[in-house]
Amino acid sequence: MRRWLGAPLQVDDGDARMDLRRVWPREQGVLHLEYAHVDNRRLGAQLLTDEHARRRLLHRTPGLDAVEDDPGPPLLVHRGGADRRLAGLAGLAAQPGARVVSHVPERRGVVRLHDGSYARALRQGRSGPAMASVERAGAASDGTFVVPRLLGHDVETSTTVWAPLEGLTLLALATAGPSASVLGEAWRSAGRAVSALHDGDRTGLPHHGPVEELAVTRRWLSAASEWGLLPPRGDHPAYAELVDGEPGPLGLLHRDLHDKQVLVGPQLGLLDLDTVAAGERALDLGNVLAHLDLRCDQGLLDQRSARVAAEAFLAGAGPDRATRRRVAAYRAVTRLRLTGLYAFRPRWHRLARAWDHDLWAVREAARPRRSALS
């Protein structure tokens, strides 16, 4: 069996063969992984090089399965949603007709239930703040978007159940080949929705500014370097541009906004609102534009469609001059963060290396050259 970062690229789960899709580096050489099937089923797993830590985890997580595959340490597979920190996930996955559609080990899991609703399992004490974030975002909509509707909440297991939103993601819509006018109107609506979100109440929320954004970016790039996926790098000029530039207007941020977080249907819907924070409005706009850059290089979107989407999105959002001035800096730093993040995805590792090369080639080209006479 072929391996990647020490983990098998495929594992069996019953009658299905699952492919390694996403990897999250953790402390002390631990990798959290997610395997996926073509029908969108997901399977969480962990790879621990320390034998004692591996034994402790197996002892503390009933149902965790150790898959032996020499050479290398065994892969610990969370079959059936077994997870010591997500108390409600296994019970949700065991319901008739249920299917795990996302499992980030020991962080969060999502299960599609038989009636089409979605259940989320979080670590103890996290469901309350997550619900509050969705409620806060919904209160800001002003009719421009909808958020998932809460159907149930179990405090003991920190699980919630949500009604599904109808529609296609902006990415799925774009890949379906709509006319430029249809595509443009969808993205314009998304821009209006983001503008309404930004006008929402941010009282009491944590601030996520340039320093916090750079910290996240550096973590991903450092991890990619430590695991040998990207070359070690210093500070990119985009860092100083973001931190030293004059901040733009603040707003209620999504913080992880991209074309898979927006649904186009009877009403525009926003998803995954757990990360809402107070910060510069330019952050969300730059994040969206950087993801459009990514989709083009992934071959999922052509340049013309990306241009239509970007122009319509900004027209709908209507940022003022101070916000527009900051978008390029956030876009550049988001590209750097995505380089580190996608370096840990087997399918896109080569693309991440190409982005890394191009982004740092720009830095080298901009560096002052020493004169031959000096």
Secondary structure, 3 states (H helix, E strand, C coil): CCEECCEECEEEECCEEEEEEEEEECHHHCEEEEEECCCCCEEEEEECCCHHHHHHHHHHCCCCEEECCCCCCCEEECHHHCCCCCCCHHHHHCCCCCEEEEEECCCEEEEECCCCCEEEEECCCCHHHHHHHHHHHHHCCCCCCECCCEEEEECCCCEEEECCCCCEEHHHHHHCCCCHHHHHHHHHHHHHHHHHHHCCCCCCCCECCHHHHHHHHHHHHHHHHHCCCCCCCCCCHHHHHHHHCCCCCEEEECCCCCCCCEEECCCCEECCCCCCEEEEHHHHHHHHHHHHHHHHHHCCCCHHHHHHHHHHHHHHHCCCHHHHHHHHHHHHHHHHHHHHHHHCCHHHHHHHHHHHHHHHHHHHHHCCCCCCCC
